C-alpha cells in the first residue's frame, strides 16, 4: 500500500512570508528544514498506518527543497521540473491509496491566507475552470481524482484549511498557523506541527475508504490570466488557445493530465533563459 504526498512550503509551520521559500533569503535554510520535518512526520504516520511505501513530490519552487538524506528508507522522492503531472507526478503509480497535500496555500485570487498564488505568483493572476477561480488544490486534486486517488489530508494555515474543506469535503486537516495578513501569521512551533501531522496522517489513511476522489466532467473551459499581456499575446498565436482579453487566454483540456501539461509547459517556457 502506497501513500502519495505533494509537499509545498508556504503552508508549513513557521513560515509567514513569500521570501522564506526562495534560496538566498533570510530563513530559507530553516524553512526547507521545517518543510522536510513535516514531510518526515507524514511519512512516519503513513508507515504506522500500514503503508509500506510513500511517494513524495517536492512541489515547491525549483523542486529541490526537501533534504533528501533525512527521508526514511521507505520513501521515494520526486524532484525538479518539468513533470507531466506538475505537483502530482508519481500519483499515477499502481497501489497509491490516497494523497496528502502538505504545506499548501490559498489560490491567487484569495483575499485571505498566507502567500496566495497559483502555480507561479510572478506569472499568473488567476485561473478559472468553467468560470470558477481555482487553486493548486483544485488542480492537484483533479490530477489525483482522475486516477481514482482521493485526497485524504491537507495542511496549511487557517484560511487554507477552510479552502481545502470547501473544495474537498470532510477530509482530515491540520492547521499549522493563523494568517494575520498575506505576509504575517501566528504559528505553532515546528515540533508541534509535526506531531499533529503524524497523527492526522494515521487517521487519514484509516479513513481512505470513506473519502471519494475529486472529479470533473471533461472537457472544461480553462482560463489563464497573466500579470502581463505579452504571454497571452504569444499563446493566442497557437491553435490550442483563445484570447479572451489582453491578459487572459482559454484552453479546452480534455483531462486533468492535459491541464497539468499546459501549465507545466507555460511555467517552464517563461523561466527559460
N, C-alpha and C positions, 0 to 999 in steps of 0.2 A: 504494500500500500504506500502510495506517494502523496505528499502534500506539496503544493506549489506556493511559493512566497514571492510576491512582487514588492520590492522594497524601495521606497523613496526616502527623502531625507527631511523635507520641510515639516512633516508631522511628528518627527522624532522628539522625545522629551529633551528639554534643554535648549532647543533651537527656537529662536524668535525673530530671525531676520534672514532675508534672502542671502546676504553676504556669507553667512555661515556655511552655505552649501557649495562654495566655489573655492578652489585651490588658490592659495596665496593670501586669503583673507584671515582676519584676526584669529578666529577659533575654528577654522575648517578642520584642523587636525583632531580637535576634540569632537567635533560634530560627526566625523566619519567613525570615530571610536564608539560614540553613543549609538550611531546607526548600526554598527556591527554588533554591539552588545544586545540590542533589541532583536536583531535577526537571530542571533545565537539563542536567545531566550525562547523565541518562537520555535526554532528548530528543536530545542530540548523538549518543549511542551509537546510537539508533534511526535517525537520519539517516545515520550512517556505514554502518549495516547495510542501507540501501536503502529506508527508509520516507520517503516524500515528504511525509507529514503525521503529526502527533502530536496527539491529543486528550488534554488533561489535566483531570482533575477535582480541584479544590481541595476535599478531602473532610473537612477538619478544622474543628471549632468553628463559626464563622459563615460558612465558605466564602469568606473574604476574607483569606487569609493569604499566598498566593503573590504576589510582587512582579511585577505584570504586565509592566512595562516592561523586565524582564530576560529575558523569554522570546524565543527565536529566532522568526524570521518565519514558519516553517513550523508553528508551534504555535497551537492554539486552546484557550482556557481556559473551563471550566465553573465558574461562581462562584455563591455564595449558595444559599438554600433558599426554598421546598420544591422537591423534584425527585422525579418518579415512580420513578426507579431509585436513589434515595438516593446512595450513594457511587459509583455506576457510571453515572450519567447521561452519555449520549454514546456508551456502548459499543455501542448499538444501530445506530450509523451503518454504512452499507454500506462494505465494504472494510477493516474492522478485523480484523487477523490474529492479534492477541494482546493480552493485558493485563499490566500491571505493577502490583503492589501495593507502593508505595514508602512507607517510614516507618511501616509498620503495627505492630501490637502484639497481645499476647495478649488473650483474652477475659476477661469479668468474673469468671468462676469459677476462673481460673487461680491456682494457689498460687505461681507464679514469674513472672518477667518484669517489665519496667517498665510502670507506669501501666496495669494491667489494667482494662479496662472494655469494654462492648459498646454501641456507638452513643452512649449518653449515660450517663456514670458516675453522674450525680446522680439518675437516674430508675430505671434498670434494674439489678437484681442478678444476673440470669441470663436466658438464652434457651435454649430447647431445641427441636430438631426431632426428632420421633419418639423423644423421651426422651434424646437426646444433646445435651449442652451445646454451643452453637455460638458462634462469634466473628464479628467483622466479616469475617474471611477466608472463612468458610463462606458468609455472606450475599452478599458481593460476588462470590465465585466462582460461586454458583448463578445470579446475575443474568447473568453473562457466559456461563456454560455453556449456559444456556437459549437463547442466541443463537448458539451454536456457537463461542464465543470462548474459547480456552484461556488460563489464567494461566501466563505464561512465566517470570516473575521476581518474587521477593518479598524485601524488605529490611527489616531491623529488628534488634533485639537477639538475643542467642543463644537465649533461650527462644522468641522469636517464630520464628526460623529453624527450630527443631525443630518447632514447631507447624505452620508452613506446609508443611513437607515431609511431616509426618504426615497432613495433610489433602489435599494436592495431589500428593504423589508426587515424582518425580525432576525437579523444576523447578530453574532457576537461583536462587541466593540470594546475598545479601550481608549479612554480619554487621557492623553498624556499631559495636557495643558489647557489653559483657558486663554483664548485670544483677547487681548485688550484692543488691538488695532491690527492693521495688516503687518506691522513690524514690531509688535510688543506683545508679551504674554506673561502669564503667571504659570510656571511649570512645576511639575513634580520632579523630584530628583531622579536621575537616570536609573539608579538601582531599583527604585520603587516601580518605575515604568516597566522594567524588565520582568519583575516578578508578576505584575499584573498581566503582561503579555504572555508569559509562560502558562499561567493558569487559564487565561482565556483561550489559548490555543488548544489545550487539553479539552476544554469544554466544547470548543468549536468542532473539533474532529469527531467528538462523540455525537454531535448533532447533525452530522453530514447528511443523513438520510431525510432530515426534516426540511432542508433548505433547497429550493428549486434553482436551477440555472437562470441567469438573466438573459432573456431572449428578445429579439425584434424581428418583425417581418422585413424581408428584403425584396427589392432594392429600397434605398432611402435617399431623400434629398440631404446631402451633406454639405453644409455651407461653412466655409472657412473665411473668417475675417482677419485681415492682416493689419499690422500697425502702420504700414506704409503701402502705397499703391503700386510700387514697381513690381513686386512679386505677382500680385493679382493681374497686372497687365501682361506679364510674360506667360503665366499659366493659361490665360484666356486664349493664347495662340495655339494651345493643344486641344484636340477634339474632345478630350475627356472632361473639360472644364467649361462652364458657362460663367461669364462675368455678370454679377448682379448689380454691382455699383463699383465705385472707384477702388474700394478696399476689399471686396468680397467676391469669392468665386464659389460655384456649386459643382459638385461631382455627384454621380449616382452609383455608389458602390453596391454590388450585389451580395456582399458578405462582409462580416466583421474583419476577416483576413484582408480583404481588398481595401477596406477603410484604413486599416493599420498600415498597409503598404503605401497608400497615398501619403499618409502623414510622415512615415519614415523617409520616403523619397524627398518630400519637401524640406524636412528639417535637415537632412543630410546635404542637400543641394545648397541651401543657404549658408551652411557652415563651411563649404569648400573654400580653400584659399589658393 
